Amino acid sequence: MEKKITTIPVLALGKSATRVAQNLNAQLGEQLDLYTMTEPLDDVPQILFPHEQPYRFLIYNRAEVATDVVKKFGTATKIGGRVLGLEIAACHEVVRSSWQMGTDVLIRSDSEDVCQKVAAPLLRMALPQKDFLGIDIADVFSLFHGTDCARVSMAASTGERASVTAIAEAMRHLGWPPSSLRGILLRITGSEDHITMTETEKLMDVITDKIAEDGNMMWGASIDPALGDTVQVTVIATRGWRQESKDACDWLSQLVEVTFHDNDE
């Protein structure tokens, strides 16, 4: 009989990531199997996660943890499972890719607050008690399979067409042209009366038509009556294929140049 998964392993590196992880654990009802390391971060301890916990999360602040240290922890944490990395980094920091960090997917955010808001629904997907309709954590990994860094965008709106407006704003704030996107994960949260599914589905079709020809998109809704007439949208999107050949560094440099060019426009 397969053992039921009741907790999710989260490894937080540094003081900033530890704060985020502790807040997330409280938010999710103490359902995280939490490992925290503040200092020193030079030696990687032996961390053995049970095989019935196939998904692991690595959270760190780039300002506190060096690249080589993150990669060592990412590789160690990955044994027997798959790792989703959450990197807190300033907007001007050069984009890094998941294969550099020893993770399957690297999601980039620019603050502790944003990281926490993005991590919460992802962690809920990995737990058996989900309030996130239509998507689970396996979908996240399949959506971003073979791609590199992801970018996060959030927006909120009120009014008669709040869900449509919030989705449009979140997509615009990504800073990447839709035609360059190969993976999109979109989450809508609001009260049952304010998530208009018919209009939302039509807008999803429009977005799907605009992304890269070989792109993929998934979306789900979460009901939260406490939001009243406000609808919140979180978008995680990626572009570019992962290249593990000798030209990976050149390709990454080109990606960074294009990214900053798009943001300046």
C-alpha positions as CSV (number, residue, x, y, z in Angstrom):
1,M,0.0,0.0,0.0
2,E,1.4,3.4,-1.1
3,K,2.2,5.7,1.8
4,K,0.1,8.9,1.8
5,I,2.1,12.1,1.4
6,T,1.2,14.5,4.2
7,T,4.1,16.9,4.2
8,I,6.3,18.6,1.6
9,P,10.1,19.0,2.0
10,V,11.3,22.6,1.9
11,L,14.9,23.6,2.2
12,A,15.5,27.3,3.0
13,L,19.0,28.7,2.6
14,G,19.8,31.9,4.5
15,K,17.9,34.2,6.8
16,S,15.7,35.7,4.2
17,A,14.6,32.4,2.8
18,T,14.1,31.0,6.3
19,R,11.6,33.8,7.0
20,V,9.7,33.0,3.8
21,A,9.6,29.3,4.6
22,Q,8.4,29.8,8.2
23,N,5.6,32.1,7.0
24,L,4.6,29.6,4.4
25,N,4.6,26.8,7.0
26,A,2.3,28.8,9.2
27,Q,0.0,29.7,6.3
28,L,-0.2,26.0,5.2
29,G,-1.0,24.7,8.7
30,E,2.4,23.4,9.5
31,Q,2.4,20.9,6.6
32,L,6.0,21.6,5.5
33,D,8.8,19.3,6.3
34,L,11.0,22.3,6.9
35,Y,14.8,22.4,6.8
36,T,16.5,25.7,7.3
37,M,20.2,26.7,7.2
38,T,21.4,30.2,7.9
39,E,25.1,29.9,8.4
40,P,27.6,28.5,7.6
41,L,26.5,27.4,4.1
42,D,29.8,26.0,2.9
43,D,29.3,22.4,3.7
44,V,26.3,20.5,2.3
45,P,24.8,18.1,4.9
46,Q,23.4,14.7,3.9
47,I,19.7,15.3,3.5
48,L,17.7,12.2,2.8
49,F,14.1,12.7,1.8
50,P,11.7,9.6,1.8
51,H,11.0,8.4,-1.8
52,E,7.3,8.9,-1.2
53,Q,8.1,12.7,-1.2
54,P,8.9,13.0,-4.9
55,Y,8.8,16.8,-5.0
56,R,11.1,19.1,-3.1
57,F,11.4,22.9,-2.9
58,L,14.6,25.0,-2.5
59,I,14.2,28.6,-1.5
60,Y,17.1,31.1,-1.3
61,N,18.0,34.8,-1.6
62,R,20.6,35.4,-4.2
63,A,22.1,38.2,-2.2
64,E,22.9,35.8,0.7
65,V,23.9,32.5,-1.1
66,A,26.6,32.0,-3.7
67,T,25.8,30.2,-7.0
68,D,28.1,27.2,-6.3
69,V,26.5,26.7,-2.8
70,V,23.0,26.8,-4.2
71,K,24.0,24.2,-6.9
72,K,25.5,21.9,-4.3
73,F,22.3,22.0,-2.2
74,G,20.1,21.7,-5.2
75,T,21.9,18.6,-6.4
76,A,21.9,17.0,-2.9
77,T,18.2,17.7,-2.4
78,K,17.3,16.3,-5.8
79,I,18.4,12.7,-5.0
80,G,15.3,10.5,-5.2
81,G,13.0,13.3,-6.4
82,R,12.6,16.5,-8.3
83,V,13.4,20.0,-7.1
84,L,11.6,23.3,-7.8
85,G,13.8,26.3,-7.0
86,L,12.6,29.7,-5.8
87,E,15.1,32.5,-6.2
88,I,14.7,35.9,-4.5
89,A,16.7,38.3,-6.7
90,A,16.7,41.9,-7.6
91,C,15.4,42.8,-11.0
92,H,18.8,44.0,-12.2
93,E,20.5,40.6,-11.4
94,V,21.5,38.6,-14.5
95,V,19.1,35.7,-15.2
96,R,20.3,32.3,-14.3
97,S,18.9,29.0,-15.5
98,S,17.6,25.9,-13.7
99,W,20.4,23.6,-14.7
100,Q,23.0,25.9,-13.1
101,M,21.2,25.6,-9.8
102,G,20.7,21.9,-9.7
103,T,16.9,22.2,-10.0
104,D,14.3,21.1,-12.5
105,V,12.6,24.4,-12.6
106,L,13.9,27.8,-11.3
107,I,11.3,30.4,-10.7
108,R,12.5,34.0,-10.2
109,S,10.9,36.6,-8.0
110,D,12.2,40.0,-6.8
111,S,11.1,40.1,-3.1
112,E,10.4,37.9,-0.1
113,D,6.7,38.9,-0.3
114,V,6.4,37.9,-4.0
115,C,8.3,34.7,-3.4
116,Q,5.9,33.7,-0.6
117,K,2.8,34.5,-2.7
118,V,4.1,32.4,-5.6
119,A,5.3,29.5,-3.4
120,A,2.1,29.1,-1.5
121,P,-0.1,27.9,-4.4
122,L,2.8,25.7,-5.7
123,L,3.1,24.0,-2.3
124,R,-0.6,23.6,-2.1
125,M,-0.5,21.7,-5.4
126,A,2.0,19.3,-4.0
127,L,-0.2,18.5,-1.0
128,P,-3.1,16.0,-1.1
129,Q,-5.6,18.6,0.2
130,K,-5.8,21.0,-2.8
131,D,-7.9,24.2,-3.2
132,F,-6.3,24.7,-6.7
133,L,-8.6,23.4,-9.4
134,G,-7.3,21.8,-12.5
135,I,-3.5,21.8,-11.9
136,D,-1.2,19.8,-9.7
137,I,2.6,20.0,-9.1
138,A,3.3,17.3,-11.7
139,D,1.7,19.6,-14.3
140,V,4.1,22.4,-13.3
141,F,7.1,20.2,-14.0
142,S,5.6,18.9,-17.3
143,L,4.8,22.4,-18.4
144,F,8.3,23.6,-17.9
145,H,10.1,20.4,-19.0
146,G,13.1,21.3,-21.1
147,T,12.9,25.0,-20.5
148,D,14.9,27.4,-18.3
149,C,14.2,30.3,-16.0
150,A,10.7,31.4,-15.3
151,R,9.4,34.9,-14.6
152,V,6.6,35.7,-12.2
153,S,3.9,38.4,-12.5
154,M,0.9,39.2,-10.3
155,A,-2.1,41.6,-10.7
156,A,-5.4,42.3,-9.0
157,S,-8.6,44.0,-10.2
158,T,-12.1,44.7,-9.0
159,G,-15.3,45.4,-10.9
160,E,-17.6,43.6,-13.4
161,R,-14.8,42.1,-15.5
162,A,-12.2,41.8,-12.7
163,S,-10.9,38.4,-13.8
164,V,-10.3,39.4,-17.4
165,T,-8.7,42.7,-16.4
166,A,-6.4,41.1,-13.9
167,I,-5.3,38.4,-16.3
168,A,-4.5,41.0,-19.0
169,E,-2.5,43.1,-16.5
170,A,-0.5,40.1,-15.2
171,M,0.4,39.1,-18.7
172,R,1.5,42.6,-19.6
173,H,3.7,42.9,-16.5
174,L,5.7,39.8,-17.5
175,G,7.7,42.1,-19.8
176,W,8.0,39.3,-22.4
177,P,6.1,39.3,-25.7
178,P,3.5,36.5,-25.8
179,S,4.9,35.1,-29.0
180,S,8.1,34.2,-27.1
181,L,6.4,32.2,-24.3
182,R,6.6,28.5,-24.3
183,G,5.2,27.7,-20.9
184,I,2.5,29.5,-18.9
185,L,0.9,28.6,-15.5
186,L,-1.9,30.9,-14.6
187,R,-3.7,31.0,-11.2
188,I,-6.9,33.0,-10.6
189,T,-8.1,33.5,-7.0
190,G,-11.4,35.2,-6.0
191,S,-14.9,34.7,-4.7
192,E,-17.2,32.4,-6.7
193,D,-19.4,35.4,-7.8
194,H,-16.4,37.3,-9.3
195,I,-14.6,34.6,-11.3
196,T,-16.5,34.7,-14.6
197,M,-15.5,31.4,-16.2
198,T,-17.0,32.0,-19.6
199,E,-15.1,35.2,-20.2
200,T,-12.0,33.8,-18.6
201,E,-12.0,30.7,-20.9
202,K,-12.4,33.0,-23.9
203,L,-9.4,35.1,-22.8
204,M,-7.3,31.9,-22.2
205,D,-8.0,30.9,-25.8
206,V,-6.8,34.3,-27.0
207,I,-3.6,34.0,-25.0
208,T,-3.0,30.4,-26.2
209,D,-3.3,31.7,-29.8
210,K,-0.6,34.4,-29.1
211,I,2.1,32.3,-27.4
212,A,4.8,30.4,-29.3
213,E,3.5,27.7,-31.7
214,D,5.2,25.0,-29.6
215,G,4.0,26.6,-26.3
216,N,1.8,25.1,-23.6
217,M,-0.5,26.8,-21.2
218,M,-2.3,25.6,-18.0
219,W,-4.6,27.5,-15.7
220,G,-6.7,26.9,-12.6
221,A,-8.9,28.7,-10.2
222,S,-9.0,28.9,-6.4
223,I,-12.1,30.2,-4.5
224,D,-11.5,32.6,-1.6
225,P,-14.6,34.4,-0.4
226,A,-12.5,36.6,1.8
227,L,-11.3,38.5,-1.3
228,G,-14.8,40.0,-1.7
229,D,-15.0,41.7,-5.1
230,T,-11.3,41.5,-5.8
231,V,-9.8,38.9,-8.2
232,Q,-6.1,38.1,-8.0
233,V,-4.0,36.6,-10.7
234,T,-0.5,35.0,-10.6
235,V,1.3,34.1,-13.8
236,I,4.5,32.0,-14.0
237,A,5.8,32.0,-17.6
238,T,9.0,30.7,-19.3
239,R,10.6,31.0,-22.7
240,G,13.5,29.4,-24.5
241,W,14.6,25.8,-24.5
242,R,17.2,24.5,-22.1
243,Q,20.5,23.7,-23.9
244,E,23.0,21.5,-22.2
245,S,25.5,21.5,-25.1
246,K,28.7,23.4,-25.3
247,D,26.9,26.5,-26.6
248,A,24.7,26.8,-23.5
249,C,26.6,29.8,-22.1
250,D,26.4,31.7,-25.4
251,W,22.7,31.0,-25.7
252,L,22.1,32.1,-22.1
253,S,23.9,35.4,-22.8
254,Q,21.7,36.0,-25.8
255,L,18.6,35.3,-23.6
256,V,19.7,37.8,-21.0
257,E,20.3,40.5,-23.7
258,V,16.8,39.9,-25.2
259,T,15.2,39.9,-21.7
260,F,16.7,43.3,-20.8
261,H,15.9,44.7,-24.2
262,D,12.3,43.7,-23.8
263,N,12.1,45.3,-20.3
264,D,13.5,48.6,-21.6
265,E,10.9,49.1,-24.2
